[in-house]
Amino acid sequence: MAIPLEKRNSRLRTLLSWTVAGAFVGALWARLHHGAGTSIHSWHDFVLSREHAGFPPGILISIVLLVLFSLYWEVAAKDAADTKTQESRASRGIHLTLVTAAQLLLLFPIPGLRARFLPNATALTLIGLVIEAAFLLLAVWARQLLGRNWSGAVAIKVDQALIRSGPYNFVRHPIYSGMLGAYLGIAIISGEVHALLGLILACFAYWRKIRIEEQYLSTVFGSAYVDYQSHVSALIPGVL
């Protein structure tokens, strides 16, 4: 039986993330096991070697956060309601391909694209991690409020309701705000051009998805959704 594109891409992202995280843990274990020492000098050399390879500690923590988030998302997806109508498989495939490419660009060093657009500073790494974690929690909050109304693809669920409470009182697509905010945090942590390109690609992917999704929602909820659009921003309160 063929594996659906959405599951294949999800598994690919999770596998790549675990591979990088596992490589780091393995290198750390080998460092300790072989008695390389726990001196400040040894740790400094170890961290520098990870940074030179393009996977500084901040990026590795980012990957762990994304893996945990992905695991939650896969478990929560099992509670979704039956689908009445949804976008075509081709359209969904385009979105998943764009998002997967964006995540790879965000997380993995690309030769020729490792010039920095932000300085390599611990303060920026910490800021980026806080931003990533906060926006992932926003996405989780929004997902919990959606409950059985949630769908990975642009779709209309059976007995779908228009949710306007919690974060939906401030933005129409808080899950997408959460994802893009998390990607912004990762781009800040990385500070390299490939991550900036990944963020731009992710913005395009979700801009495209929002346009398609709002056509569906306008059809289902009619004037109620038009009123919602006129009073609540799509992604950033009072801005966009």
MDAnalysis code that builds the backbone (N, CA, C; Angstrom):
import MDAnalysis as mda
import numpy as np

u = mda.Universe.empty(720, n_residues=240, atom_resindex=np.repeat(np.arange(240), 3), trajectory=True)
u.add_TopologyAttr("name", ["N", "CA", "C"] * 240)
u.add_TopologyAttr("resid", np.arange(1, 241))
u.add_TopologyAttr("resname", ["MET", "ALA", "ILE", "PRO", "LEU", "GLU", "LYS", "ARG", "ASN", "SER", "ARG", "LEU", "ARG", "THR", "LEU", "LEU", "SER", "TRP", "THR", "VAL", "ALA", "GLY", "ALA", "PHE", "VAL", "GLY", "ALA", "LEU", "TRP", "ALA", "ARG", "LEU", "HIS", "HIS", "GLY", "ALA", "GLY", "THR", "SER", "ILE", "HIS", "SER", "TRP", "HIS", "ASP", "PHE", "VAL", "LEU", "SER", "ARG", "GLU", "HIS", "ALA", "GLY", "PHE", "PRO", "PRO", "GLY", "ILE", "LEU", "ILE", "SER", "ILE", "VAL", "LEU", "LEU", "VAL", "LEU", "PHE", "SER", "LEU", "TYR", "TRP", "GLU", "VAL", "ALA", "ALA", "LYS", "ASP", "ALA", "ALA", "ASP", "THR", "LYS", "THR", "GLN", "GLU", "SER", "ARG", "ALA", "SER", "ARG", "GLY", "ILE", "HIS", "LEU", "THR", "LEU", "VAL", "THR", "ALA", "ALA", "GLN", "LEU", "LEU", "LEU", "LEU", "PHE", "PRO", "ILE", "PRO", "GLY", "LEU", "ARG", "ALA", "ARG", "PHE", "LEU", "PRO", "ASN", "ALA", "THR", "ALA", "LEU", "THR", "LEU", "ILE", "GLY", "LEU", "VAL", "ILE", "GLU", "ALA", "ALA", "PHE", "LEU", "LEU", "LEU", "ALA", "VAL", "TRP", "ALA", "ARG", "GLN", "LEU", "LEU", "GLY", "ARG", "ASN", "TRP", "SER", "GLY", "ALA", "VAL", "ALA", "ILE", "LYS", "VAL", "ASP", "GLN", "ALA", "LEU", "ILE", "ARG", "SER", "GLY", "PRO", "TYR", "ASN", "PHE", "VAL", "ARG", "HIS", "PRO", "ILE", "TYR", "SER", "GLY", "MET", "LEU", "GLY", "ALA", "TYR", "LEU", "GLY", "ILE", "ALA", "ILE", "ILE", "SER", "GLY", "GLU", "VAL", "HIS", "ALA", "LEU", "LEU", "GLY", "LEU", "ILE", "LEU", "ALA", "CYS", "PHE", "ALA", "TYR", "TRP", "ARG", "LYS", "ILE", "ARG", "ILE", "GLU", "GLU", "GLN", "TYR", "LEU", "SER", "THR", "VAL", "PHE", "GLY", "SER", "ALA", "TYR", "VAL", "ASP", "TYR", "GLN", "SER", "HIS", "VAL", "SER", "ALA", "LEU", "ILE", "PRO", "GLY", "VAL", "LEU"])
u.atoms.positions = np.array([
    [0.854, -1.196, 0.000],
    [0.000, 0.000, 0.000],
    [0.888, 1.244, 0.000],
    [0.581, 2.185, -0.877],
    [1.366, 3.411, -0.976],
    [1.149, 4.283, 0.257],
    [2.214, 4.893, 0.736],
    [2.123, 5.778, 1.892],
    [1.739, 7.166, 1.414],
    [0.694, 7.814, 2.003],
    [0.276, 9.148, 1.583],
    [1.428, 10.141, 1.659],
    [1.402, 11.122, 0.740],
    [2.477, 12.114, 0.662],
    [2.667, 12.833, 1.988],
    [1.564, 13.187, 2.658],
    [1.673, 13.919, 3.920],
    [2.448, 13.121, 4.956],
    [2.150, 11.811, 5.057],
    [2.847, 10.976, 6.024],
    [4.310, 10.790, 5.629],
    [4.577, 10.654, 4.316],
    [5.965, 10.488, 3.873],
    [6.799, 11.712, 4.242],
    [6.276, 12.919, 3.971],
    [7.024, 14.133, 4.273],
    [7.189, 14.330, 5.774],
    [6.138, 13.993, 6.533],
    [6.224, 14.112, 7.985],
    [7.293, 13.170, 8.531],
    [7.303, 11.934, 8.022],
    [8.307, 10.975, 8.469],
    [9.707, 11.414, 8.067],
    [9.838, 11.992, 6.867],
    [11.143, 12.460, 6.405],
    [11.674, 13.544, 7.318],
    [10.831, 14.533, 7.653],
    [11.268, 15.613, 8.529],
    [11.657, 15.084, 9.901],
    [10.834, 14.174, 10.442],
    [11.125, 13.629, 11.764],
    [12.404, 12.803, 11.738],
    [12.591, 11.988, 10.682],
    [13.789, 11.168, 10.572],
    [15.044, 12.017, 10.481],
    [15.005, 13.060, 9.645],
    [16.167, 13.927, 9.508],
    [16.475, 14.631, 10.820],
    [15.418, 15.068, 11.508],
    [15.615, 15.761, 12.780],
    [16.248, 14.839, 13.810],
    [15.719, 13.602, 13.904],
    [16.279, 12.651, 14.856],
    [17.698, 12.256, 14.478],
    [17.993, 12.192, 13.192],
    [19.339, 11.836, 12.747],
    [20.354, 12.867, 13.223],
    [20.008, 14.148, 13.033],
    [20.924, 15.207, 13.456],
    [21.055, 15.230, 14.975],
    [19.922, 15.138, 15.685],
    [19.970, 15.144, 17.141],
    [20.752, 13.929, 17.652],
    [20.538, 12.768, 17.032],
    [21.246, 11.564, 17.445],
    [22.738, 11.667, 17.205],
    [23.108, 12.277, 16.080],
    [24.534, 12.446, 15.774],
    [25.211, 13.314, 16.828],
    [24.494, 14.360, 17.253],
    [25.064, 15.241, 18.273],
    [25.219, 14.503, 19.600],
    [24.154, 13.776, 20.007],
    [24.218, 13.039, 21.269],
    [25.321, 11.984, 21.208],
    [25.451, 11.313, 20.053],
    [26.499, 10.315, 19.907],
    [27.882, 10.924, 20.028],
    [28.072, 12.065, 19.390],
    [29.366, 12.740, 19.474],
    [29.660, 13.183, 20.907],
    [28.610, 13.660, 21.589],
    [28.785, 14.093, 22.977],
    [29.148, 12.910, 23.868],
    [28.457, 11.792, 23.675],
    [28.739, 10.586, 24.465],
    [30.168, 10.097, 24.224],
    [30.566, 10.088, 22.953],
    [31.928, 9.646, 22.632],
    [32.958, 10.555, 23.279],
    [32.639, 11.844, 23.301],
    [33.561, 12.810, 23.902],
    [33.768, 12.514, 25.382],
    [32.657, 12.227, 26.061],
    [32.737, 11.951, 27.490],
    [33.317, 10.557, 27.758],
    [32.873, 9.583, 26.975],
    [33.263, 8.188, 27.213],
    [34.762, 7.971, 27.048],
    [35.351, 8.644, 26.102],
    [36.772, 8.444, 25.837],
    [37.644, 9.366, 26.684],
    [37.001, 10.016, 27.644],
    [37.785, 10.789, 28.608],
    [38.454, 11.999, 28.010],
    [37.814, 12.603, 27.035],
    [38.390, 13.810, 26.447],
    [38.429, 14.939, 27.457],
    [37.801, 14.648, 28.601],
    [37.858, 15.665, 29.647],
    [36.639, 16.555, 29.610],
    [36.335, 17.109, 30.753],
    [35.214, 18.037, 30.831],
    [35.715, 19.435, 31.155],
    [36.949, 19.687, 30.792],
    [37.504, 21.010, 31.041],
    [36.830, 22.021, 30.145],
    [36.948, 23.260, 30.549],
    [36.363, 24.344, 29.751],
    [36.947, 24.336, 28.345],
    [38.239, 24.049, 28.248],
    [38.882, 24.041, 26.939],
    [38.300, 22.951, 26.052],
    [38.094, 21.748, 26.625],
    [37.548, 20.632, 25.849],
    [36.131, 20.935, 25.383],
    [35.322, 21.462, 26.290],
    [33.948, 21.791, 25.910],
    [33.925, 22.879, 24.839],
    [34.825, 23.830, 24.971],
    [34.889, 24.908, 23.986],
    [35.220, 24.349, 22.607],
    [36.188, 23.428, 22.560],
    [36.553, 22.806, 21.285],
    [35.396, 22.001, 20.710],
    [34.678, 21.301, 21.585],
    [33.558, 20.481, 21.129],
    [32.460, 21.353, 20.518],
    [32.113, 22.426, 21.231],
    [31.066, 23.329, 20.724],
    [31.499, 23.967, 19.412],
    [32.774, 24.363, 19.336],
    [33.269, 24.969, 18.100],
    [33.191, 23.982, 16.938],
    [33.462, 22.707, 17.204],
    [33.391, 21.709, 16.130],
    [31.971, 21.541, 15.634],
    [30.984, 21.606, 16.547],
    [29.575, 21.502, 16.129],
    [29.177, 22.737, 15.323],
    [29.635, 23.901, 15.759],
    [29.301, 25.137, 15.048],
    [29.914, 25.140, 13.652],
    [31.137, 24.654, 13.560],
    [31.805, 24.611, 12.260],
    [31.066, 23.684, 11.300],
    [30.487, 22.609, 11.830],
    [29.725, 21.671, 11.001],
    [28.339, 22.217, 10.646],
    [27.967, 23.332, 11.251],
    [26.666, 23.939, 10.942],
    [25.560, 23.550, 11.892],
    [25.893, 22.865, 12.994],
    [24.880, 22.443, 13.957],
    [25.278, 22.883, 15.366],
    [25.257, 24.171, 15.626],
    [25.567, 24.648, 16.973],
    [24.488, 24.189, 17.953],
    [24.764, 24.250, 19.252],
    [23.798, 23.787, 20.250],
    [22.401, 24.382, 20.081],
    [22.321, 25.651, 19.719],
    [21.013, 26.276, 19.559],
    [20.165, 25.594, 18.495],
    [20.772, 25.245, 17.372],
    [20.048, 24.559, 16.299],
    [19.639, 23.165, 16.738],
    [20.502, 22.479, 17.486],
    [20.167, 21.140, 17.948],
    [19.000, 21.174, 18.934],
    [18.955, 22.182, 19.785],
    [17.812, 22.338, 20.688],
    [16.558, 22.637, 19.876],
    [16.694, 23.447, 18.830],
    [15.564, 23.752, 17.946],
    [15.001, 22.481, 17.331],
    [15.892, 21.602, 16.892],
    [15.459, 20.346, 16.279],
    [14.698, 19.487, 17.288],
    [15.195, 19.426, 18.520],
    [14.496, 18.654, 19.556],
    [13.101, 19.227, 19.797],
    [12.986, 20.555, 19.856],
    [11.679, 21.182, 20.049],
    [10.728, 20.825, 18.909],
    [11.227, 20.842, 17.683],
    [10.388, 20.500, 16.536],
    [9.973, 19.035, 16.551],
    [10.883, 18.168, 16.972],
    [10.546, 16.742, 17.050],
    [9.439, 16.519, 18.074],
    [9.558, 17.127, 19.249],
    [8.521, 16.992, 20.272],
    [7.191, 17.546, 19.775],
    [7.264, 18.679, 19.092],
    [6.054, 19.288, 18.537],
    [5.423, 18.362, 17.495],
    [6.246, 17.765, 16.639],
    [5.735, 16.859, 15.599],
    [5.068, 15.629, 16.212],
    [5.655, 15.111, 17.280],
    [5.067, 13.944, 17.941],
    [3.701, 14.290, 18.518],
    [3.600, 15.456, 19.155],
    [2.291, 15.894, 19.669],
    [1.288, 16.021, 18.538],
    [1.723, 16.604, 17.424],
    [0.827, 16.870, 16.291],
    [0.288, 15.561, 15.707],
    [1.154, 14.566, 15.605],
    [0.723, 13.283, 15.051],
    [-0.291, 12.596, 15.961],
    [-0.091, 12.707, 17.267],
    [-1.037, 12.105, 18.215],
    [-2.370, 12.847, 18.169],
    [-2.318, 14.185, 18.167],
    [-3.541, 14.985, 18.169],
    [-4.339, 14.807, 16.885],
    [-3.667, 14.523, 15.781],
    [-4.340, 14.401, 14.482],
    [-5.307, 13.222, 14.448],
    [-5.107, 12.249, 15.319],
    [-5.968, 11.064, 15.311],
    [-7.384, 11.369, 15.773],
    [-7.591, 12.541, 16.398],
    [-8.906, 12.893, 16.939],
    [-9.710, 13.779, 15.989],
    [-9.207, 14.008, 14.766],
    [-9.893, 14.901, 13.831],
    [-11.192, 14.280, 13.337],
    [-12.167, 15.149, 13.057],
    [-13.468, 14.687, 12.565],
    [-13.362, 14.243, 11.115],
    [-14.403, 13.564, 10.641],
    [-14.444, 13.138, 9.246],
    [-14.470, 14.351, 8.317],
    [-13.879, 14.180, 7.142],
    [-13.791, 15.268, 6.170],
    [-14.954, 15.219, 5.192],
    [-15.520, 16.405, 4.939],
    [-16.611, 16.500, 3.961],
    [-16.037, 16.809, 2.580],
    [-15.247, 17.852, 2.484],
    [-14.557, 18.203, 1.232],
    [-13.168, 18.715, 1.581],
    [-12.221, 18.596, 0.641],
    [-10.888, 19.110, 0.897],
    [-10.187, 19.426, -0.421],
    [-9.050, 20.143, -0.292],
    [-8.277, 20.513, -1.467],
    [-7.751, 19.265, -2.166],
    [-7.335, 19.432, -3.390],
    [-6.836, 18.298, -4.159],
    [-5.527, 17.767, -3.584],
    [-5.217, 16.520, -3.900],
    [-3.961, 15.923, -3.449],
    [-2.763, 16.690, -4.016],
    [-2.908, 17.190, -5.236],
    [-1.805, 17.939, -5.854],
    [-1.533, 19.226, -5.083],
    [-2.611, 19.928, -4.704],
    [-2.462, 21.173, -3.949],
    [-1.830, 20.912, -2.588],
    [-2.311, 19.864, -1.915],
    [-1.746, 19.507, -0.615],
    [-0.283, 19.108, -0.762],
    [0.028, 18.391, -1.835],
    [1.400, 17.981, -2.074],
    [2.328, 19.165, -2.269],
    [1.841, 20.195, -2.958],
    [2.645, 21.405, -3.155],
    [2.979, 22.039, -1.808],
    [1.967, 22.154, -0.936],
    [2.200, 22.767, 0.373],
    [3.209, 21.970, 1.187],
    [3.026, 20.659, 1.243],
    [3.938, 19.828, 2.029],
    [5.363, 19.883, 1.497],
    [5.497, 19.921, 0.184],
    [6.828, 20.008, -0.424],
    [7.486, 21.333, -0.074],
    [6.724, 22.431, -0.147],
    [7.261, 23.742, 0.188],
    [7.687, 23.817, 1.646],
    [6.841, 23.299, 2.551],
    [7.151, 23.367, 3.973],
    [8.351, 22.475, 4.312],
    [8.407, 21.285, 3.719],
    [9.550, 20.404, 3.963],
    [10.840, 21.047, 3.485],
    [10.817, 21.643, 2.285],
    [12.010, 22.329, 1.774],
    [12.393, 23.491, 2.676],
    [11.388, 24.219, 3.182],
    [11.652, 25.348, 4.072],
    [12.324, 24.878, 5.362],
    [11.837, 23.780, 5.927],
    [12.426, 23.270, 7.153],
    [13.854, 22.782, 6.941],
    [14.091, 22.139, 5.830],
    [15.457, 21.695, 5.533],
    [16.400, 22.885, 5.394],
    [15.935, 23.936, 4.723],
    [16.756, 25.135, 4.583],
    [16.999, 25.801, 5.934],
    [15.983, 25.792, 6.782],
    [16.118, 26.422, 8.091],
    [17.141, 25.704, 8.967],
    [17.152, 24.388, 8.911],
    [17.906, 23.607, 9.891],
    [19.261, 23.102, 9.413],
    [19.392, 22.881, 8.114],
    [20.594, 22.217, 7.623],
    [21.501, 23.197, 6.872],
    [22.801, 23.185, 7.183],
    [23.741, 24.088, 6.514],
    [23.863, 23.744, 5.031],
    [23.706, 24.722, 4.187],
    [23.788, 24.529, 2.740],
    [25.074, 25.178, 2.239],
    [25.975, 24.397, 1.633],
    [27.215, 24.987, 1.106],
    [26.910, 26.157, 0.176],
    [27.633, 27.242, 0.369],
    [27.421, 28.433, -0.440],
    [26.383, 29.375, 0.125],
    [25.619, 28.917, 1.127],
    [24.575, 29.755, 1.728],
    [24.794, 29.923, 3.229],
    [26.051, 29.833, 3.641],
    [26.335, 29.902, 5.072],
    [26.859, 31.267, 5.518],
    [26.781, 32.254, 4.637],
    [27.118, 33.609, 5.058],
    [26.109, 34.048, 6.114],
    [26.531, 34.891, 7.030],
    [25.672, 35.285, 8.133],
    [24.938, 36.592, 7.818],
    [23.644, 36.625, 8.194],
    [22.889, 37.883, 8.128],
    [22.682, 38.436, 9.535],
    [23.030, 37.626, 10.555],
    [23.023, 38.067, 11.945],
    [24.335, 37.620, 12.589],
    [24.826, 38.365, 13.569],
    [26.072, 37.948, 14.236],
    [25.874, 36.675, 15.046],
    [26.954, 35.942, 15.256],
    [26.920, 34.723, 16.051],
    [27.051, 35.118, 17.516],
    [25.911, 35.290, 18.182],
    [25.908, 35.769, 19.560],
    [25.003, 34.890, 20.422],
    [25.469, 34.583, 21.628],
    [24.688, 33.753, 22.546],
    [23.341, 34.389, 22.859],
    [23.331, 35.711, 22.999],
    [22.076, 36.404, 23.318],
    [21.033, 36.177, 22.227],
    [21.458, 36.230, 20.966],
    [20.528, 36.002, 19.868],
    [20.027, 34.556, 19.856],
    [20.912, 33.626, 20.192],
    [20.494, 32.220, 20.265],
    [19.407, 32.035, 21.309],
    [19.600, 32.634, 22.472],
    [18.614, 32.520, 23.543],
    [17.294, 33.175, 23.157],
    [17.385, 34.336, 22.520],
    [16.170, 35.017, 22.063],
    [15.434, 34.150, 21.048],
    [16.176, 33.573, 20.119],
    [15.566, 32.722, 19.105],
    [14.885, 31.506, 19.708],
    [15.516, 30.887, 20.696],
    [14.927, 29.716, 21.344],
    [13.639, 30.071, 22.083],
    [13.650, 31.209, 22.754],
    [12.434, 31.658, 23.454],
    [11.310, 31.917, 22.454],
    [11.650, 32.570, 21.343],
    [10.644, 32.839, 20.313],
    [10.093, 31.538, 19.744],
    [10.991, 30.604, 19.414],
    [10.551, 29.327, 18.853],
    [9.621, 28.591, 19.811],
    [10.036, 28.457, 21.070],
    [9.237, 27.726, 22.049],
    [7.885, 28.400, 22.272],
    [7.880, 29.733, 22.376],
    [6.636, 30.452, 22.630],
    [5.645, 30.276, 21.488],
    [6.130, 30.353, 20.256],
    [5.214, 30.240, 19.118],
    [4.763, 28.798, 18.887],
    [5.594, 27.822, 19.213],
    [5.135, 26.441, 19.143],
    [4.026, 26.199, 20.159],
    [4.143, 26.800, 21.336],
    [3.079, 26.686, 22.342],
    [1.803, 27.376, 21.864],
    [1.948, 28.487, 21.143],
    [0.772, 29.146, 20.558],
    [0.069, 28.205, 19.589],
    [0.838, 27.529, 18.753],
    [0.254, 26.585, 17.791],
    [-0.455, 25.438, 18.509],
    [0.133, 24.943, 19.588],
    [-0.491, 23.871, 20.366],
    [-1.801, 24.349, 20.985],
    [-1.791, 25.548, 21.542],
    [-3.006, 26.126, 22.141],
    [-4.117, 26.230, 21.096],
    [-3.775, 26.769, 19.940],
    [-4.761, 26.922, 18.873],
    [-5.272, 25.567, 18.395],
    [-4.370, 24.595, 18.308],
    [-4.771, 23.250, 17.878],
    [-5.747, 22.624, 18.860],
    [-5.517, 22.825, 20.153],
    [-6.414, 22.277, 21.164],
    [-7.799, 22.908, 21.081],
    [-7.852, 24.201, 20.799],
    [-9.147, 24.870, 20.672],
    [-9.914, 24.387, 19.442],
    [-9.190, 24.111, 18.364],
    [-9.853, 23.615, 17.159],
    [-10.471, 22.237, 17.382],
    [-9.815, 21.417, 18.186],
    [-10.341, 20.086, 18.454],
    [-10.544, 19.288, 17.181],
    [-11.740, 18.732, 17.024],
    [-12.037, 17.875, 15.885],
    [-12.200, 18.662, 14.588],
    [-12.208, 20.004, 14.660],
    [-12.303, 20.830, 13.458],
    [-10.987, 20.902, 12.687],
    [-9.899, 20.471, 13.318],
    [-8.585, 20.613, 12.689],
    [-8.419, 19.668, 11.510],
    [-7.655, 20.128, 10.519],
    [-7.264, 19.281, 9.392],
    [-5.911, 19.733, 8.890],
    [-5.058, 18.781, 8.530],
    [-3.765, 19.125, 7.957],
    [-3.927, 19.753, 6.585],
    [-4.808, 19.176, 5.784],
    [-5.113, 19.731, 4.472],
    [-6.182, 20.809, 4.614],
    [-6.290, 21.676, 3.616],
    [-7.410, 22.624, 3.583],
    [-8.663, 21.799, 3.341],
    [-9.559, 21.780, 4.336],
    [-10.706, 20.881, 4.250],
    [-11.876, 21.429, 5.046],
    [-13.061, 20.916, 4.730],
    [-14.262, 21.208, 5.491],
    [-14.651, 19.941, 6.228],
    [-14.761, 20.062, 7.555],
    [-15.093, 18.913, 8.381],
    [-16.607, 18.792, 8.545],
    [-17.034, 17.586, 8.868],
    [-18.444, 17.370, 9.177],
    [-18.789, 18.147, 10.447],
    [-19.885, 18.928, 10.402],
    [-20.327, 19.750, 11.546],
    [-19.252, 20.741, 11.973],
    [-18.532, 21.301, 11.021],
    [-17.461, 22.245, 11.346],
    [-18.022, 23.521, 11.954],
    [-17.306, 24.037, 12.958],
    [-17.711, 25.269, 13.623],
    [-16.663, 26.349, 13.403],
    [-17.099, 27.607, 13.441],
    [-16.180, 28.736, 13.310],
    [-15.696, 29.119, 14.704],
    [-14.427, 28.857, 14.983],
    [-13.851, 29.127, 16.306],
    [-13.349, 30.569, 16.348],
    [-13.793, 31.317, 17.386],
    [-13.371, 32.708, 17.517],
    [-12.876, 33.021, 18.923],
    [-12.622, 32.000, 19.715],
    [-12.164, 32.207, 21.083],
    [-10.650, 32.046, 21.171],
    [-10.098, 32.356, 22.343],
    [-8.660, 32.213, 22.552],
    [-7.859, 32.997, 21.532],
    [-6.815, 32.397, 20.960],
    [-5.981, 33.126, 19.988],
    [-6.751, 33.487, 18.717],
    [-7.850, 32.768, 18.440],
    [-8.659, 33.075, 17.256],
    [-9.407, 34.393, 17.404],
    [-9.379, 34.961, 18.601],
    [-9.959, 36.279, 18.815],
    [-9.007, 37.383, 18.369],
    [-7.749, 37.015, 18.138],
    [-6.721, 38.000, 17.772],
    [-6.209, 37.820, 16.349],
    [-6.107, 36.565, 15.903],
    [-5.695, 36.279, 14.519],
    [-6.551, 35.128, 13.993],
    [-6.775, 35.120, 12.690],
    [-7.634, 34.092, 12.101],
    [-6.914, 32.751, 11.949],
    [-5.587, 32.795, 11.884],
    [-4.819, 31.567, 11.655],
    [-3.677, 31.461, 12.673],
    [-4.005, 31.289, 13.952],
    [-2.940, 31.269, 14.970],
    [-1.990, 30.082, 14.844],
    [-2.445, 28.970, 14.280],
    [-1.515, 27.854, 14.083],
    [-0.427, 28.256, 13.088],
    [-0.829, 28.919, 12.015],
    [0.156, 29.364, 11.030],
    [1.044, 30.456, 11.615],
    [0.450, 31.345, 12.439],
    [1.263, 32.347, 13.132],
    [2.295, 31.661, 14.013],
    [1.857, 30.598, 14.703],
    [2.768, 29.864, 15.571],
    [3.901, 29.214, 14.810],
    [3.569, 28.591, 13.667],
    [4.604, 27.933, 12.880],
    [5.600, 28.944, 12.319],
    [5.086, 30.027, 11.759],
    [5.979, 31.032, 11.169],
    [6.809, 31.727, 12.247],
    [6.214, 31.951, 13.424],
    [6.971, 32.534, 14.526],
    [8.088, 31.605, 14.975],
    [7.795, 30.294, 15.020],
    [8.830, 29.320, 15.383],
    [9.949, 29.318, 14.351],
    [9.579, 29.395, 13.075],
    [10.592, 29.436, 12.019],
    [11.422, 30.715, 12.100],
    [10.790, 31.812, 12.482],
    [11.541, 33.053, 12.692],
    [12.576, 32.852, 13.791],
    [12.156, 32.194, 14.889],
    [13.090, 31.927, 15.977],
    [14.276, 31.099, 15.512],
    [14.006, 30.082, 14.684],
    [15.095, 29.235, 14.175],
    [16.031, 30.035, 13.279],
    [15.464, 30.909, 12.442],
    [16.294, 31.742, 11.568],
    [17.210, 32.645, 12.390],
    [16.690, 33.160, 13.499],
    [17.516, 34.004, 14.379],
    [18.627, 33.174, 15.013],
    [18.284, 31.955, 15.442],
    [19.290, 31.077, 16.053],
    [20.399, 30.759, 15.057],
    [20.005, 30.421, 13.847],
    [20.994, 30.077, 12.816],
    [21.810, 31.291, 12.407],
    [21.121, 32.337, 12.020],
    [21.800, 33.554, 11.586],
    [22.440, 33.451, 10.222],
    [22.235, 32.318, 9.531],
    [22.857, 32.110, 8.224],
    [21.834, 32.263, 7.103],
    [22.314, 32.572, 5.914],
    [21.451, 32.904, 4.789],
    [20.494, 31.775, 4.437],
    [20.945, 30.523, 4.527],
    [20.059, 29.411, 4.164],
    [18.806, 29.401, 5.043],
    [18.956, 29.771, 6.334],
    [17.810, 29.804, 7.236],
    [16.871, 30.945, 6.866],
    [17.428, 32.069, 6.453],
    [16.596, 33.199, 6.024],
    [15.787, 32.822, 4.791],
    [16.416, 32.126, 3.863],
    [15.695, 31.660, 2.672],
    [14.602, 30.662, 3.049],
    [14.888, 29.812, 4.039],
    [13.879, 28.870, 4.511],
    [12.686, 29.587, 5.107],
    [12.936, 30.648, 5.864],
    [11.844, 31.436, 6.441],
    [10.999, 32.082, 5.353],
    [11.647, 32.632, 4.342],
    [10.920, 33.261, 3.235],
    [10.065, 32.229, 2.507],
    [10.628, 31.048, 2.270],
    [9.876, 29.991, 1.594],
    [8.680, 29.545, 2.436],
    [8.859, 29.439, 3.754],
    [7.755, 29.065, 4.640],
    [6.651, 30.114, 4.607],
    [7.032, 31.383, 4.585],
    [6.030, 32.460, 4.501],
    [5.214, 32.329, 3.221],
    [5.882, 32.037, 2.112],
    [5.169, 31.860, 0.849],
    [4.225, 30.663, 0.927],
    [4.691, 29.553, 1.526],
    [3.874, 28.340, 1.619],
    [2.593, 28.611, 2.394],
    [2.703, 29.317, 3.520],
    [1.516, 29.568, 4.332],
    [0.646, 30.677, 3.748],
    [1.249, 31.634, 3.056],
    [0.455, 32.640, 2.347],
    [-0.428, 31.963, 1.304],
    [0.159, 31.036, 0.574],
    [-0.608, 30.291, -0.425],
    [-1.731, 29.486, 0.230],
    [-1.408, 28.819, 1.342],
    [-2.409, 27.984, 1.997],
    [-3.551, 28.828, 2.567],
    [-3.225, 29.979, 3.130],
    [-4.261, 30.850, 3.693],
    [-5.241, 31.293, 2.618],
    [-4.734, 31.644, 1.451],
    [-5.614, 32.069, 0.357],
    [-6.598, 30.963, -0.019],
    [-6.112, 29.744, -0.099],
    [-6.984, 28.626, -0.450],
    [-7.974, 28.348, 0.683],
    [-7.484, 28.347, 1.903],
    [-8.322, 28.013, 3.052],
    [-9.448, 29.024, 3.242],
    [-9.144, 30.296, 3.039],
    [-10.176, 31.300, 3.275],
    [-11.267, 31.258, 2.204],
    [-10.956, 30.776, 1.029],
    [-11.999, 30.558, 0.028],
    [-12.963, 29.479, 0.498],
    [-12.432, 28.422, 1.068],
    [-13.270, 27.344, 1.608],
    [-14.136, 27.857, 2.756],
    [-13.511, 28.566, 3.695],
    [-14.229, 29.027, 4.881],
    [-15.306, 30.048, 4.530],
    [-15.026, 30.904, 3.565],
    [-16.029, 31.879, 3.133],
    [-17.241, 31.184, 2.530],
    [-16.999, 30.079, 1.838],
    [-18.104, 29.319, 1.245],
    [-18.959, 28.671, 2.324],
    [-18.325, 28.159, 3.359],
    [-19.053, 27.446, 4.416],
    [-19.782, 28.396, 5.355],
    [-19.109, 29.441, 5.810],
    [-19.673, 30.307, 6.844],
    [-20.261, 31.609, 6.310],
    [-20.042, 31.904, 5.033],
    [-20.670, 33.050, 4.393],
    [-20.367, 34.374, 5.066],
    [-21.417, 35.154, 5.361],
    [-21.256, 36.503, 5.913],
    [-20.577, 36.489, 7.284],
    [-20.753, 35.401, 8.032],
    [-20.116, 35.323, 9.349],
    [-18.591, 35.346, 9.213],
    [-18.076, 34.669, 8.182],
    [-16.633, 34.659, 8.007],
    [-16.143, 35.978, 7.402],
    [-16.942, 36.576, 6.543],
    [-16.585, 37.884, 5.991],
    [-16.480, 38.904, 7.114],
    [-17.407, 38.849, 8.068],
    [-17.360, 39.754, 9.222],
    [-16.113, 39.470, 10.066],
    [-15.802, 38.193, 10.239],
    [-14.610, 37.792, 10.985],
    [-13.348, 38.345, 10.323],
    [-13.277, 38.234, 8.999],
    [-12.132, 38.758, 8.253],
    [-11.976, 40.264, 8.428],
    [-13.093, 40.961, 8.488],
    [-13.051, 42.425, 8.566],
    [-12.625, 42.934, 9.944],
    [-12.716, 42.089, 10.959],
    [-12.410, 42.521, 12.320],
    [-11.135, 41.892, 12.894],
    [-10.674, 40.790, 12.312],
    [-9.524, 40.074, 12.869],
    [-8.468, 39.865, 11.797],
    [-7.212, 40.184, 12.133],
    [-6.104, 40.020, 11.186],
    [-5.824, 38.547, 10.938],
    [-5.150, 38.280, 9.837],
    [-4.870, 36.885, 9.453],
    [-3.773, 36.261, 10.324],
    [-2.644, 36.962, 10.496],
    [-1.483, 36.359, 11.160],
    [-0.916, 37.197, 12.298],
    [-0.892, 38.527, 12.129],
    [-0.321, 39.422, 13.136],
    [-1.378, 40.431, 13.541],
    [-1.775, 40.469, 14.807],
    [-2.836, 41.379, 15.243],
    [-2.607, 42.836, 14.818],
    [-3.581, 43.383, 14.111],
    [-3.518, 44.784, 13.710],
    [-2.535, 45.101, 12.606],
    [-1.856, 44.087, 12.070],
    [-0.838, 44.336, 11.041],
    [-1.140, 43.590, 9.758],
    [-1.311, 42.290, 9.845],
    [-1.454, 41.455, 8.648],
    [-2.473, 40.351, 8.884],
])
